[in-house]
Each structure stands twice: as structure tokens, then as C-alpha cells.
């Protein structure tokens, strides 16, 4: 009986450390879905690549070229 319990503990430890999938950070997932339209080139970009200038949304690329 003791050998069976030890075997189950070993199998459980192997599952926990090697097979279990890592958790996905929900904050990163939500941030990647926030797309905003650039008013200059009419292309959607992630929120972190948009600058608000004079009430207009401008992407980093258009801002660098202007």
C-alpha cells in the first residue's frame, strides 16, 4: 500500500512540474485586443502605438514621418 502512495505522489509531482501548462496573463491578452484607427493612414494599431495629437489618433510611424 505504501508503494502505491509513493508512486502516485511521484506521478503527481511529474504532472505538476512538467506537464501542467503555464497560466496566461489576462492583462496582456486584453491589451493586445485594443486596436485604434490611425486618423492619418487609416490603419488599426495597438493602443500603445497610438499618440493623441490635437484630438486625432496618430500612429508612431505617421508621427515620425510628419
N, C-alpha and C positions, 0 to 999 in steps of 0.2 A: 504494500500500500504506500509506503514511504517513497519507493522508487517512482511510482506513478505521479505522485505530487511533485517530486523534483523534476520529472520530465515535463509536466505541464507548466511549471514555473519557467523552465528553460525555453520552451516553445513560446510562452507568453512574452518573455524578455526579448527573444529574437523578433517577434512580431512588433513589439513596441519600438525597438530601436532601429530596425532595418526595413520593415515593410510599411509601417504607418506613414501616410502622406503628410507633408507639412501643411500647416494652415495657411490660407491665402489672406493677405491683409486686405480687408474690405475698403479701407480708405484709398489705397492706390487704385483699386478697381473703379471706385466711384469717380475719382479724379480723371481717369483716362476717358470716361464717357462724356465729360463736359466739353462739348465742341461748340465753338463760337465762330460765326462767319466774319471774315475779314471784309470790311467795307470797301477796301481798295481793289483787291484781287479776286474777291468773291469766292474764296476757298475757306473751308472749315479747318480750324486749328484747335488744338487743346487749349484750355483756358490759360494755362501757364505760359503760352507762347503769344498771347494777345496783349497789346498795350491799349489803354483807353486814352485817346488824344482828341481834345475838342469834342467830346461826346461820341466819337467814332471808334470802332474797334479796328485796330491796325495790327497785322502780324509782324513779327520780328523782321522778316525778310523785306517786307514793304517799307518798314520803318528805316531799315538800314539803307535802302535804295533811294529814299527821299531826301 
